[in-house]
Amino acid sequence: TALWELCGHRKDFQPDVNKDCYEPMDRLLKRQKSIQKQFADKHLKDGCIVLYDITSTYFEGEYEESDLVKFGYNRDCKRGHEQVNIGLLTNVEGCPVAVETFA
């Protein structure tokens, strides 16, 4: 993928996925509520319209130790796959304010 280049790394960069990806994401996850509150304070006002959408995505492989990945209804009609649901909250202009992933 182009992820590492988009993050400013050289093309020949071989990332340590735990150190360079999962650890920073874990730190962001710990701050998610605080970050989303700041977004809400900036982009939502009392009585404003908010938009909410939900989607699901399915997974290939085994996810025995996941709290989120479960079998369920899949809108893509993929049978026999585990999935997660993703909810997105935006302001009326479509600016993302909050996201939640759940089983």
Biopython code that builds the backbone (N, CA, C, O; Angstrom):
import numpy as np
from Bio.PDB.StructureBuilder import StructureBuilder

atoms = [
    (1, "THR", "N", (0.836, -1.181, 0.000)),
    (1, "THR", "CA", (0.000, 0.000, 0.000)),
    (1, "THR", "C", (0.879, 1.242, 0.000)),
    (1, "THR", "O", (2.094, 1.164, 0.181)),
    (2, "ALA", "N", (0.254, 2.365, -0.202)),
    (2, "ALA", "CA", (0.968, 3.646, -0.185)),
    (2, "ALA", "C", (0.976, 4.272, 1.204)),
    (2, "ALA", "O", (1.446, 5.398, 1.370)),
    (3, "LEU", "N", (0.467, 3.563, 2.197)),
    (3, "LEU", "CA", (0.338, 4.123, 3.541)),
    (3, "LEU", "C", (1.646, 4.695, 4.066)),
    (3, "LEU", "O", (1.671, 5.812, 4.583)),
    (4, "TRP", "N", (2.725, 3.944, 3.939)),
    (4, "TRP", "CA", (3.990, 4.387, 4.524)),
    (4, "TRP", "C", (4.512, 5.622, 3.812)),
    (4, "TRP", "O", (5.044, 6.525, 4.458)),
    (5, "GLU", "N", (4.370, 5.681, 2.484)),
    (5, "GLU", "CA", (4.780, 6.878, 1.749)),
    (5, "GLU", "C", (3.930, 8.079, 2.140)),
    (5, "GLU", "O", (4.448, 9.183, 2.311)),
    (6, "LEU", "N", (2.615, 7.862, 2.283)),
    (6, "LEU", "CA", (1.733, 8.954, 2.681)),
    (6, "LEU", "C", (2.079, 9.478, 4.066)),
    (6, "LEU", "O", (1.809, 10.636, 4.384)),
    (7, "CYS", "N", (2.679, 8.621, 4.889)),
    (7, "CYS", "CA", (3.103, 9.034, 6.228)),
    (7, "CYS", "C", (4.488, 9.671, 6.216)),
    (7, "CYS", "O", (5.017, 10.029, 7.268)),
    (8, "GLY", "N", (5.078, 9.813, 5.024)),
    (8, "GLY", "CA", (6.345, 10.511, 4.904)),
    (8, "GLY", "C", (7.574, 9.626, 4.907)),
    (8, "GLY", "O", (8.692, 10.135, 4.994)),
    (9, "HIS", "N", (7.402, 8.308, 4.815)),
    (9, "HIS", "CA", (8.549, 7.403, 4.795)),
    (9, "HIS", "C", (9.033, 7.176, 3.366)),
    (9, "HIS", "O", (8.266, 7.298, 2.411)),
    (10, "ARG", "N", (10.307, 6.845, 3.235)),
    (10, "ARG", "CA", (10.890, 6.547, 1.930)),
    (10, "ARG", "C", (10.213, 5.317, 1.319)),
    (10, "ARG", "O", (9.649, 4.487, 2.031)),
    (11, "LYS", "N", (10.279, 5.215, -0.017)),
    (11, "LYS", "CA", (9.691, 4.062, -0.713)),
    (11, "LYS", "C", (10.292, 2.744, -0.249)),
    (11, "LYS", "O", (9.588, 1.737, -0.166)),
    (12, "ASP", "N", (11.589, 2.742, 0.055)),
    (12, "ASP", "CA", (12.252, 1.499, 0.448)),
    (12, "ASP", "C", (12.142, 1.227, 1.949)),
    (12, "ASP", "O", (12.776, 0.299, 2.451)),
    (13, "PHE", "N", (11.360, 2.009, 2.664)),
    (13, "PHE", "CA", (11.179, 1.860, 4.112)),
    (13, "PHE", "C", (10.463, 0.553, 4.414)),
    (13, "PHE", "O", (9.399, 0.276, 3.860)),
    (14, "GLN", "N", (11.042, -0.239, 5.284)),
    (14, "GLN", "CA", (10.414, -1.474, 5.730)),
    (14, "GLN", "C", (9.924, -1.254, 7.159)),
    (14, "GLN", "O", (10.718, -1.316, 8.097)),
    (15, "PRO", "N", (8.644, -1.001, 7.337)),
    (15, "PRO", "CA", (8.138, -0.642, 8.661)),
    (15, "PRO", "C", (8.120, -1.811, 9.624)),
    (15, "PRO", "O", (7.955, -2.967, 9.235)),
    (16, "ASP", "N", (8.294, -1.481, 10.873)),
    (16, "ASP", "CA", (7.994, -2.408, 11.956)),
    (16, "ASP", "C", (6.521, -2.150, 12.244)),
    (16, "ASP", "O", (6.186, -1.160, 12.895)),
    (17, "VAL", "N", (5.652, -3.007, 11.780)),
    (17, "VAL", "CA", (4.220, -2.751, 11.820)),
    (17, "VAL", "C", (3.731, -2.515, 13.245)),
    (17, "VAL", "O", (2.874, -1.660, 13.467)),
    (18, "ASN", "N", (4.263, -3.259, 14.213)),
    (18, "ASN", "CA", (3.841, -3.027, 15.604)),
    (18, "ASN", "C", (4.250, -1.638, 16.068)),
    (18, "ASN", "O", (3.432, -0.891, 16.606)),
    (19, "LYS", "N", (5.529, -1.288, 15.859)),
    (19, "LYS", "CA", (6.046, -0.004, 16.341)),
    (19, "LYS", "C", (5.507, 1.173, 15.535)),
    (19, "LYS", "O", (5.160, 2.207, 16.107)),
    (20, "ASP", "N", (5.433, 1.028, 14.221)),
    (20, "ASP", "CA", (5.098, 2.145, 13.352)),
    (20, "ASP", "C", (3.611, 2.260, 13.022)),
    (20, "ASP", "O", (3.189, 3.264, 12.447)),
    (21, "CYS", "N", (2.815, 1.262, 13.372)),
    (21, "CYS", "CA", (1.394, 1.310, 13.024)),
    (21, "CYS", "C", (0.507, 1.002, 14.230)),
    (21, "CYS", "O", (-0.262, 1.858, 14.668)),
    (22, "TYR", "N", (0.609, -0.212, 14.765)),
    (22, "TYR", "CA", (-0.313, -0.622, 15.829)),
    (22, "TYR", "C", (-0.122, 0.159, 17.120)),
    (22, "TYR", "O", (-1.106, 0.531, 17.760)),
    (23, "GLU", "N", (1.103, 0.414, 17.514)),
    (23, "GLU", "CA", (1.326, 1.176, 18.753)),
    (23, "GLU", "C", (0.775, 2.605, 18.653)),
    (23, "GLU", "O", (0.104, 3.053, 19.583)),
    (24, "PRO", "N", (1.035, 3.342, 17.548)),
    (24, "PRO", "CA", (0.423, 4.669, 17.433)),
    (24, "PRO", "C", (-1.114, 4.607, 17.397)),
    (24, "PRO", "O", (-1.784, 5.470, 17.964)),
    (25, "MET", "N", (-1.666, 3.587, 16.731)),
    (25, "MET", "CA", (-3.118, 3.453, 16.697)),
    (25, "MET", "C", (-3.674, 3.155, 18.085)),
    (25, "MET", "O", (-4.737, 3.659, 18.447)),
    (26, "ASP", "N", (-2.970, 2.344, 18.861)),
    (26, "ASP", "CA", (-3.399, 2.071, 20.237)),
    (26, "ASP", "C", (-3.392, 3.344, 21.076)),
    (26, "ASP", "O", (-4.291, 3.559, 21.889)),
    (27, "ARG", "N", (-2.372, 4.192, 20.881)),
    (27, "ARG", "CA", (-2.324, 5.456, 21.622)),
    (27, "ARG", "C", (-3.496, 6.360, 21.225)),
    (27, "ARG", "O", (-4.099, 7.010, 22.079)),
    (28, "LEU", "N", (-3.815, 6.400, 19.935)),
    (28, "LEU", "CA", (-4.963, 7.192, 19.487)),
    (28, "LEU", "C", (-6.269, 6.630, 20.045)),
    (28, "LEU", "O", (-7.156, 7.387, 20.441)),
    (29, "LEU", "N", (-6.383, 5.323, 20.075)),
    (29, "LEU", "CA", (-7.599, 4.697, 20.590)),
    (29, "LEU", "C", (-7.843, 5.082, 22.048)),
    (29, "LEU", "O", (-8.985, 5.302, 22.452)),
    (30, "LYS", "N", (-6.778, 5.162, 22.830)),
    (30, "LYS", "CA", (-6.912, 5.567, 24.236)),
    (30, "LYS", "C", (-7.433, 6.998, 24.353)),
    (30, "LYS", "O", (-8.066, 7.343, 25.351)),
    (31, "ARG", "N", (-7.174, 7.836, 23.344)),
    (31, "ARG", "CA", (-7.589, 9.244, 23.360)),
    (31, "ARG", "C", (-8.828, 9.498, 22.514)),
    (31, "ARG", "O", (-9.227, 10.651, 22.350)),
    (32, "GLN", "N", (-9.452, 8.444, 21.967)),
    (32, "GLN", "CA", (-10.546, 8.611, 21.018)),
    (32, "GLN", "C", (-11.675, 9.476, 21.565)),
    (32, "GLN", "O", (-12.123, 10.393, 20.876)),
    (33, "LYS", "N", (-12.146, 9.216, 22.776)),
    (33, "LYS", "CA", (-13.257, 9.995, 23.324)),
    (33, "LYS", "C", (-12.898, 11.471, 23.442)),
    (33, "LYS", "O", (-13.710, 12.337, 23.118)),
    (34, "SER", "N", (-11.703, 11.756, 23.897)),
    (34, "SER", "CA", (-11.264, 13.141, 24.032)),
    (34, "SER", "C", (-11.159, 13.826, 22.666)),
    (34, "SER", "O", (-11.577, 14.973, 22.507)),
    (35, "ILE", "N", (-10.605, 13.121, 21.696)),
    (35, "ILE", "CA", (-10.468, 13.674, 20.343)),
    (35, "ILE", "C", (-11.845, 13.940, 19.747)),
    (35, "ILE", "O", (-12.074, 14.997, 19.158)),
    (36, "GLN", "N", (-12.767, 12.982, 19.897)),
    (36, "GLN", "CA", (-14.106, 13.146, 19.340)),
    (36, "GLN", "C", (-14.862, 14.275, 20.035)),
    (36, "GLN", "O", (-15.644, 14.977, 19.394)),
    (37, "LYS", "N", (-14.641, 14.460, 21.329)),
    (37, "LYS", "CA", (-15.282, 15.581, 22.039)),
    (37, "LYS", "C", (-14.795, 16.902, 21.461)),
    (37, "LYS", "O", (-15.585, 17.825, 21.265)),
    (38, "GLN", "N", (-13.490, 16.995, 21.186)),
    (38, "GLN", "CA", (-12.955, 18.222, 20.582)),
    (38, "GLN", "C", (-13.568, 18.466, 19.202)),
    (38, "GLN", "O", (-13.911, 19.602, 18.872)),
    (39, "PHE", "N", (-13.709, 17.403, 18.387)),
    (39, "PHE", "CA", (-14.349, 17.540, 17.083)),
    (39, "PHE", "C", (-15.790, 18.003, 17.232)),
    (39, "PHE", "O", (-16.243, 18.888, 16.507)),
    (40, "ALA", "N", (-16.520, 17.393, 18.189)),
    (40, "ALA", "CA", (-17.923, 17.766, 18.403)),
    (40, "ALA", "C", (-18.031, 19.225, 18.841)),
    (40, "ALA", "O", (-18.876, 19.967, 18.341)),
    (41, "ASP", "N", (-17.176, 19.631, 19.770)),
    (41, "ASP", "CA", (-17.203, 21.025, 20.226)),
    (41, "ASP", "C", (-16.939, 21.996, 19.078)),
    (41, "ASP", "O", (-17.505, 23.088, 19.033)),
    (42, "LYS", "N", (-16.079, 21.586, 18.158)),
    (42, "LYS", "CA", (-15.716, 22.470, 17.045)),
    (42, "LYS", "C", (-16.762, 22.456, 15.929)),
    (42, "LYS", "O", (-17.047, 23.500, 15.343)),
    (43, "HIS", "N", (-17.336, 21.292, 15.629)),
    (43, "HIS", "CA", (-18.158, 21.152, 14.427)),
    (43, "HIS", "C", (-19.656, 20.988, 14.669)),
    (43, "HIS", "O", (-20.431, 20.987, 13.713)),
    (44, "LEU", "N", (-20.082, 20.848, 15.930)),
    (44, "LEU", "CA", (-21.507, 20.701, 16.227)),
    (44, "LEU", "C", (-21.945, 21.807, 17.167)),
    (44, "LEU", "O", (-21.217, 22.170, 18.091)),
    (45, "LYS", "N", (-23.124, 22.337, 16.934)),
    (45, "LYS", "CA", (-23.708, 23.359, 17.801)),
    (45, "LYS", "C", (-25.046, 22.841, 18.307)),
    (45, "LYS", "O", (-25.642, 21.968, 17.678)),
    (46, "ASP", "N", (-25.528, 23.362, 19.428)),
    (46, "ASP", "CA", (-26.823, 22.947, 19.978)),
    (46, "ASP", "C", (-27.917, 23.063, 18.923)),
    (46, "ASP", "O", (-28.045, 24.091, 18.258)),
    (47, "GLY", "N", (-28.697, 22.008, 18.780)),
    (47, "GLY", "CA", (-29.815, 22.014, 17.852)),
    (47, "GLY", "C", (-29.445, 21.786, 16.399)),
    (47, "GLY", "O", (-30.317, 21.859, 15.533)),
    (48, "CYS", "N", (-28.172, 21.512, 16.098)),
    (48, "CYS", "CA", (-27.766, 21.323, 14.709)),
    (48, "CYS", "C", (-28.173, 19.933, 14.210)),
    (48, "CYS", "O", (-28.453, 19.027, 14.995)),
    (49, "ILE", "N", (-28.195, 19.797, 12.911)),
    (49, "ILE", "CA", (-28.468, 18.507, 12.292)),
    (49, "ILE", "C", (-27.182, 17.698, 12.281)),
    (49, "ILE", "O", (-26.120, 18.208, 11.925)),
    (50, "VAL", "N", (-27.282, 16.430, 12.673)),
    (50, "VAL", "CA", (-26.157, 15.511, 12.552)),
    (50, "VAL", "C", (-26.583, 14.368, 11.640)),
    (50, "VAL", "O", (-27.765, 14.036, 11.555)),
    (51, "LEU", "N", (-25.629, 13.782, 10.975)),
    (51, "LEU", "CA", (-25.877, 12.658, 10.080)),
    (51, "LEU", "C", (-25.174, 11.434, 10.645)),
    (51, "LEU", "O", (-24.049, 11.522, 11.137)),
    (52, "TYR", "N", (-25.849, 10.289, 10.569)),
    (52, "TYR", "CA", (-25.281, 9.044, 11.087)),
    (52, "TYR", "C", (-25.477, 7.969, 10.034)),
    (52, "TYR", "O", (-26.552, 7.850, 9.448)),
    (53, "ASP", "N", (-24.446, 7.196, 9.801)),
    (53, "ASP", "CA", (-24.538, 6.091, 8.860)),
    (53, "ASP", "C", (-23.845, 4.891, 9.474)),
    (53, "ASP", "O", (-22.915, 5.027, 10.269)),
    (54, "ILE", "N", (-24.307, 3.736, 9.097)),
    (54, "ILE", "CA", (-23.713, 2.501, 9.589)),
    (54, "ILE", "C", (-23.432, 1.605, 8.395)),
    (54, "ILE", "O", (-24.206, 1.556, 7.439)),
    (55, "THR", "N", (-22.325, 0.906, 8.466)),
    (55, "THR", "CA", (-21.978, -0.059, 7.444)),
    (55, "THR", "C", (-21.324, -1.243, 8.131)),
    (55, "THR", "O", (-21.051, -1.205, 9.330)),
    (56, "SER", "N", (-21.080, -2.272, 7.378)),
    (56, "SER", "CA", (-20.371, -3.428, 7.920)),
    (56, "SER", "C", (-19.297, -3.832, 6.933)),
    (56, "SER", "O", (-19.377, -3.528, 5.743)),
    (57, "THR", "N", (-18.309, -4.510, 7.435)),
    (57, "THR", "CA", (-17.279, -5.062, 6.573)),
    (57, "THR", "C", (-16.978, -6.467, 7.064)),
    (57, "THR", "O", (-17.010, -6.742, 8.264)),
    (58, "TYR", "N", (-16.689, -7.338, 6.134)),
    (58, "TYR", "CA", (-16.434, -8.730, 6.511)),
    (58, "TYR", "C", (-14.941, -9.029, 6.441)),
    (58, "TYR", "O", (-14.165, -8.295, 5.829)),
    (59, "PHE", "N", (-14.568, -10.123, 7.083)),
    (59, "PHE", "CA", (-13.167, -10.509, 7.180)),
    (59, "PHE", "C", (-12.956, -11.909, 6.636)),
    (59, "PHE", "O", (-13.826, -12.773, 6.739)),
    (60, "GLU", "N", (-11.802, -12.110, 6.066)),
    (60, "GLU", "CA", (-11.339, -13.439, 5.681)),
    (60, "GLU", "C", (-10.393, -13.902, 6.774)),
    (60, "GLU", "O", (-9.682, -13.080, 7.353)),
    (61, "GLY", "N", (-10.364, -15.170, 7.068)),
    (61, "GLY", "CA", (-9.448, -15.691, 8.073)),
    (61, "GLY", "C", (-10.160, -15.978, 9.380)),
    (61, "GLY", "O", (-11.389, -15.975, 9.454)),
    (62, "GLU", "N", (-9.360, -16.228, 10.414)),
    (62, "GLU", "CA", (-9.899, -16.577, 11.723)),
    (62, "GLU", "C", (-9.614, -15.474, 12.723)),
    (62, "GLU", "O", (-8.511, -14.929, 12.767)),
    (63, "TYR", "N", (-10.615, -15.150, 13.523)),
    (63, "TYR", "CA", (-10.508, -14.085, 14.512)),
    (63, "TYR", "C", (-11.050, -14.579, 15.846)),
    (63, "TYR", "O", (-11.967, -13.982, 16.410)),
    (64, "GLU", "N", (-10.485, -15.665, 16.344)),
    (64, "GLU", "CA", (-11.001, -16.304, 17.554)),
    (64, "GLU", "C", (-10.870, -15.428, 18.791)),
    (64, "GLU", "O", (-11.698, -15.530, 19.696)),
    (65, "GLU", "N", (-9.863, -14.575, 18.859)),
    (65, "GLU", "CA", (-9.611, -13.792, 20.064)),
    (65, "GLU", "C", (-10.128, -12.358, 19.954)),
    (65, "GLU", "O", (-9.764, -11.517, 20.776)),
    (66, "SER", "N", (-10.953, -12.062, 18.977)),
    (66, "SER", "CA", (-11.449, -10.703, 18.793)),
    (66, "SER", "C", (-12.741, -10.485, 19.570)),
    (66, "SER", "O", (-13.634, -11.333, 19.564)),
    (67, "ASP", "N", (-12.829, -9.329, 20.244)),
    (67, "ASP", "CA", (-14.069, -8.946, 20.919)),
    (67, "ASP", "C", (-15.069, -8.346, 19.941)),
    (67, "ASP", "O", (-16.264, -8.298, 20.234)),
    (68, "LEU", "N", (-14.602, -7.890, 18.791)),
    (68, "LEU", "CA", (-15.459, -7.194, 17.837)),
    (68, "LEU", "C", (-15.929, -8.053, 16.671)),
    (68, "LEU", "O", (-17.068, -7.923, 16.223)),
    (69, "VAL", "N", (-15.073, -8.914, 16.187)),
    (69, "VAL", "CA", (-15.373, -9.664, 14.978)),
    (69, "VAL", "C", (-16.313, -10.816, 15.317)),
    (69, "VAL", "O", (-15.960, -11.721, 16.073)),
    (70, "LYS", "N", (-17.524, -10.767, 14.744)),
    (70, "LYS", "CA", (-18.557, -11.760, 15.025)),
    (70, "LYS", "C", (-19.288, -12.121, 13.737)),
    (70, "LYS", "O", (-19.262, -11.370, 12.762)),
    (71, "PHE", "N", (-19.939, -13.283, 13.749)),
    (71, "PHE", "CA", (-20.823, -13.621, 12.649)),
    (71, "PHE", "C", (-22.087, -12.781, 12.777)),
    (71, "PHE", "O", (-22.551, -12.521, 13.887)),
    (72, "GLY", "N", (-22.645, -12.359, 11.651)),
    (72, "GLY", "CA", (-23.861, -11.577, 11.673)),
    (72, "GLY", "C", (-24.357, -11.316, 10.270)),
    (72, "GLY", "O", (-23.790, -11.810, 9.295)),
    (73, "TYR", "N", (-25.424, -10.535, 10.173)),
    (73, "TYR", "CA", (-26.002, -10.178, 8.882)),
    (73, "TYR", "C", (-25.006, -9.326, 8.106)),
    (73, "TYR", "O", (-24.479, -8.343, 8.629)),
    (74, "ASN", "N", (-24.753, -9.704, 6.866)),
    (74, "ASN", "CA", (-23.812, -8.982, 6.030)),
    (74, "ASN", "C", (-24.543, -8.406, 4.834)),
    (74, "ASN", "O", (-25.149, -9.153, 4.065)),
    (75, "ARG", "N", (-24.498, -7.114, 4.662)),
    (75, "ARG", "CA", (-25.204, -6.441, 3.563)),
    (75, "ARG", "C", (-24.632, -6.780, 2.195)),
    (75, "ARG", "O", (-25.292, -6.576, 1.176)),
    (76, "ASP", "N", (-23.403, -7.299, 2.166)),
    (76, "ASP", "CA", (-22.789, -7.699, 0.897)),
    (76, "ASP", "C", (-23.168, -9.122, 0.513)),
    (76, "ASP", "O", (-22.692, -9.642, -0.496)),
    (77, "CYS", "N", (-24.022, -9.754, 1.312)),
    (77, "CYS", "CA", (-24.465, -11.139, 1.074)),
    (77, "CYS", "C", (-23.309, -12.126, 1.077)),
    (77, "CYS", "O", (-23.368, -13.149, 0.395)),
    (78, "LYS", "N", (-22.268, -11.836, 1.828)),
    (78, "LYS", "CA", (-21.145, -12.763, 1.980)),
    (78, "LYS", "C", (-21.490, -13.706, 3.128)),
    (78, "LYS", "O", (-21.522, -13.291, 4.286)),
    (79, "ARG", "N", (-21.742, -14.936, 2.821)),
    (79, "ARG", "CA", (-22.112, -15.901, 3.847)),
    (79, "ARG", "C", (-20.878, -16.591, 4.395)),
    (79, "ARG", "O", (-19.905, -16.823, 3.678)),
    (80, "GLY", "N", (-20.937, -16.916, 5.683)),
    (80, "GLY", "CA", (-19.843, -17.662, 6.291)),
    (80, "GLY", "C", (-18.639, -16.817, 6.664)),
    (80, "GLY", "O", (-17.555, -17.353, 6.893)),
    (81, "HIS", "N", (-18.814, -15.491, 6.730)),
    (81, "HIS", "CA", (-17.711, -14.602, 7.092)),
    (81, "HIS", "C", (-18.056, -13.835, 8.358)),
    (81, "HIS", "O", (-19.208, -13.475, 8.598)),
    (82, "GLU", "N", (-17.038, -13.599, 9.151)),
    (82, "GLU", "CA", (-17.227, -12.756, 10.326)),
    (82, "GLU", "C", (-17.150, -11.293, 9.892)),
    (82, "GLU", "O", (-16.625, -10.975, 8.825)),
    (83, "GLN", "N", (-17.681, -10.411, 10.736)),
    (83, "GLN", "CA", (-17.751, -9.014, 10.350)),
    (83, "GLN", "C", (-17.697, -8.109, 11.566)),
    (83, "GLN", "O", (-17.790, -8.558, 12.708)),
    (84, "VAL", "N", (-17.545, -6.822, 11.288)),
    (84, "VAL", "CA", (-17.738, -5.764, 12.277)),
    (84, "VAL", "C", (-18.675, -4.739, 11.670)),
    (84, "VAL", "O", (-18.830, -4.669, 10.451)),
    (85, "ASN", "N", (-19.300, -3.943, 12.529)),
    (85, "ASN", "CA", (-20.158, -2.844, 12.109)),
    (85, "ASN", "C", (-19.441, -1.544, 12.448)),
    (85, "ASN", "O", (-18.742, -1.448, 13.457)),
    (86, "ILE", "N", (-19.625, -0.553, 11.593)),
    (86, "ILE", "CA", (-18.952, 0.727, 11.758)),
    (86, "ILE", "C", (-20.001, 1.833, 11.657)),
    (86, "ILE", "O", (-20.733, 1.923, 10.672)),
    (87, "GLY", "N", (-20.062, 2.662, 12.681)),
    (87, "GLY", "CA", (-20.979, 3.788, 12.677)),
    (87, "GLY", "C", (-20.189, 5.081, 12.558)),
    (87, "GLY", "O", (-19.144, 5.234, 13.190)),
    (88, "LEU", "N", (-20.687, 6.013, 11.748)),
    (88, "LEU", "CA", (-20.017, 7.292, 11.516)),
    (88, "LEU", "C", (-21.001, 8.433, 11.766)),
    (88, "LEU", "O", (-22.115, 8.427, 11.243)),
    (89, "LEU", "N", (-20.583, 9.404, 12.563)),
    (89, "LEU", "CA", (-21.366, 10.597, 12.850)),
    (89, "LEU", "C", (-20.678, 11.789, 12.208)),
    (89, "LEU", "O", (-19.481, 11.999, 12.408)),
    (90, "THR", "N", (-21.428, 12.575, 11.436)),
    (90, "THR", "CA", (-20.863, 13.772, 10.799)),
    (90, "THR", "C", (-21.768, 14.968, 11.074)),
    (90, "THR", "O", (-22.914, 14.820, 11.499)),
    (91, "ASN", "N", (-21.225, 16.155, 10.822)),
    (91, "ASN", "CA", (-22.088, 17.332, 10.852)),
    (91, "ASN", "C", (-22.839, 17.394, 9.530)),
    (91, "ASN", "O", (-22.636, 16.539, 8.667)),
    (92, "VAL", "N", (-23.696, 18.382, 9.356)),
    (92, "VAL", "CA", (-24.545, 18.450, 8.169)),
    (92, "VAL", "C", (-23.734, 18.610, 6.878)),
    (92, "VAL", "O", (-24.206, 18.244, 5.802)),
    (93, "GLU", "N", (-22.518, 19.156, 6.983)),
    (93, "GLU", "CA", (-21.654, 19.286, 5.795)),
    (93, "GLU", "C", (-20.892, 18.006, 5.484)),
    (93, "GLU", "O", (-20.201, 17.928, 4.468)),
    (94, "GLY", "N", (-21.010, 17.004, 6.348)),
    (94, "GLY", "CA", (-20.321, 15.739, 6.124)),
    (94, "GLY", "C", (-18.968, 15.633, 6.789)),
    (94, "GLY", "O", (-18.234, 14.680, 6.532)),
    (95, "CYS", "N", (-18.615, 16.592, 7.642)),
    (95, "CYS", "CA", (-17.333, 16.545, 8.349)),
    (95, "CYS", "C", (-17.419, 15.480, 9.451)),
    (95, "CYS", "O", (-18.274, 15.581, 10.331)),
    (96, "PRO", "N", (-16.551, 14.467, 9.419)),
    (96, "PRO", "CA", (-16.600, 13.407, 10.435)),
    (96, "PRO", "C", (-16.351, 13.963, 11.834)),
    (96, "PRO", "O", (-15.434, 14.755, 12.051)),
    (97, "VAL", "N", (-17.180, 13.534, 12.771)),
    (97, "VAL", "CA", (-17.062, 13.965, 14.150)),
    (97, "VAL", "C", (-16.739, 12.790, 15.056)),
    (97, "VAL", "O", (-15.960, 12.937, 15.998)),
    (98, "ALA", "N", (-17.325, 11.618, 14.790)),
    (98, "ALA", "CA", (-17.097, 10.463, 15.639)),
    (98, "ALA", "C", (-17.277, 9.187, 14.824)),
    (98, "ALA", "O", (-18.025, 9.155, 13.846)),
    (99, "VAL", "N", (-16.586, 8.151, 15.241)),
    (99, "VAL", "CA", (-16.714, 6.839, 14.628)),
    (99, "VAL", "C", (-16.714, 5.801, 15.725)),
    (99, "VAL", "O", (-16.033, 5.955, 16.739)),
    (100, "GLU", "N", (-17.476, 4.744, 15.524)),
    (100, "GLU", "CA", (-17.513, 3.656, 16.496)),
    (100, "GLU", "C", (-17.565, 2.339, 15.738)),
    (100, "GLU", "O", (-18.272, 2.205, 14.739)),
    (101, "THR", "N", (-16.816, 1.385, 16.223)),
    (101, "THR", "CA", (-16.827, 0.045, 15.654)),
    (101, "THR", "C", (-17.381, -0.893, 16.709)),
    (101, "THR", "O", (-16.970, -0.851, 17.869)),
    (102, "PHE", "N", (-18.316, -1.741, 16.304)),
    (102, "PHE", "CA", (-18.914, -2.657, 17.277)),
    (102, "PHE", "C", (-19.276, -3.970, 16.616)),
    (102, "PHE", "O", (-19.374, -4.076, 15.394)),
    (103, "ALA", "N", (-19.472, -4.966, 17.463)),
    (103, "ALA", "CA", (-19.764, -6.329, 16.978)),
    (103, "ALA", "C", (-21.109, -6.378, 16.293)),
    (103, "ALA", "O", (-21.524, -7.436, 15.822)),
]
sb = StructureBuilder()
sb.init_structure("model")
sb.init_model(0)
sb.init_chain("A")
sb.init_seg("    ")
for serial, (resi, resn, name, xyz) in enumerate(atoms, 1):
    if name == "N":
        sb.init_residue(resn, " ", resi, " ")
    sb.init_atom(name, np.array(xyz, "f"), 0.0, 1.0, " ", f" {name:<3s}", serial, name[0])
structure = sb.get_structure()
